[in-house]
Amino acid sequence: MVTPRGDLAADERATIDLFRNARESVVFISTRQRVADFWTRNVYSVPRGSGSGLVWDEAGHILTNYHVIEGASEAQIQLADGRQFSATLVGASPQHDLAVLKIGGAGFTAPARVPIGTSSDLQVGQNVFAIGNPFGLDWTLTKGIVSALDRSLPNENGPDIRHLIQTDAAINPGNSGGPLLDSAGRLIGINTAIYSPSGASAGIGFAVPVDTVMRVVPQLISEGRYTRPSLGVESDDDINDRLKRASGIEGVFLLRVDPGSSADRAGLVAAQRTRRGVVPGDIVTALNGKPVSRVGDLLARLDDFRVGQSVELTLIRGGEERTVRLELEPGS
């Protein structure tokens, strides 16, 4: 005789409701790539890969990872209700591993969107949920916790990806671009990568925090690219490491100050080359009170702000500490 199960536990009901509410906004992305036959020179379209994405707005913008669509010539979007659309690329920010696609057309109706949360107040230990299409297994839910915050990963397309959320929720190939949700069902990140010797989940996954997403995506939609805020200075990690070892000072050594830039107007001084070697100019040790010791640290701190905002730099010049305030300008 089958024994009646009884009511589900409260946390189980909450998880089921979370998945049902968010599922419709998660999409399956398949990409294709054009290749040319060496002998015949005929061009073919072949499958390239798959991933996940999130319906961003009523206009049909789809948020995903840049690496999901990198190198692809075509992208097909499948919604949870079975509708399929060809997508066009709106904009991408390789340095954040984010991209925006566009679907829709006459009569297009977008599914309900996931509510937007915040990531600045996340705490290690709180529950998180990932939805995506791992290994092509569509609309899969996994659960875990926030394992760590403010992680960094190397990025082939530029500076390290910073401020990442680390989670033990199972994230596998195909989950990339899907949402990471908190227990209230709010978007707190976009799943981007895993750390795994085998290529499958090893309990260490990473997500781009939603606070970063909210800075980058509106620019991608309106301008097609992300404009990084800049001081108008140049530095180099290899040279910086050598200067740090020689001087014993932890900071970012300015190698060039662009003429007419915010840094130039604020009176910042670059290093000078002499017959005896490099004579340091200004060394940036903190931005708005947060320490920086590498070029990547400085770029990551700047990325917390927008063009036009003012920041305070802590500098060492000639062995003396000083502070300078300047306005951020558009970077390249």
Buried (B, 14 or more C-beta within 10 A) or exposed (E): EEEEEEEEEEEEEBBEEBBEBBBBBBBBBBBBBEEEEEEEEEEEEEEBBBBBBBBBEEEBBBBBBBBBBBEBBBBBBBBBEEEEBEBEBBBBBBBBBBBBBBBBEEEEEBBEBBBEBBBEEBEEEEBBBBBBBBEEEBBBBBBBBBBEBEBBBEBEBBBBBBBBBBBBBBBBBBBBBBBBBBBEBBBBBBBBBBBBEEEEBBBBBBBBBBBBBEBBBEBBBEEEEBBBBBBBBBBBEEBBBEBBEEBEBBBBBBBBBBEEBBBBEBEBBBBEEEEEEBEBBBBBBBBEEEEBBBBBBBBBBBBBBEBEEEBEBBBBBEEEEEEBEBBBBEBE
